[in-house]
């Protein structure tokens, strides 16, 4: 089974896409990365963990928070990643953190017949 990592932040309708992705597979782990609003308002499933970040903080600090929360928690060498939601700054921090942890990344989105790799 595979780990899903998704940004959960701003963007009209993007939470619906993340919810759809979560429901499309039997993930070994779901990691959501979002702000306080997402933490307080998104109904995450039991197998999901939310890493809270403050998008107003400097990018290196956001990256460090992500690394600190993921270090030694992902056993798979590769993760599936969705960045539909959020800002470029958040996306840079997430991608940089995952690569710094030595993880491979495959970008995905929900498709008409299941997961669609980009």
Secondary structure, DSSP 8 states (H G I E B T S, - for coil): --EEEEEESSSTTHHHHHHHHHHHS--SEEEEEE-HHHHHH----TTEEEEE--TTS-HHHHHHHHHHHHTTT--SSEEEEE-SSS-HHHHHHHHHHHHHTT-EEEEEEEETTEEEE-
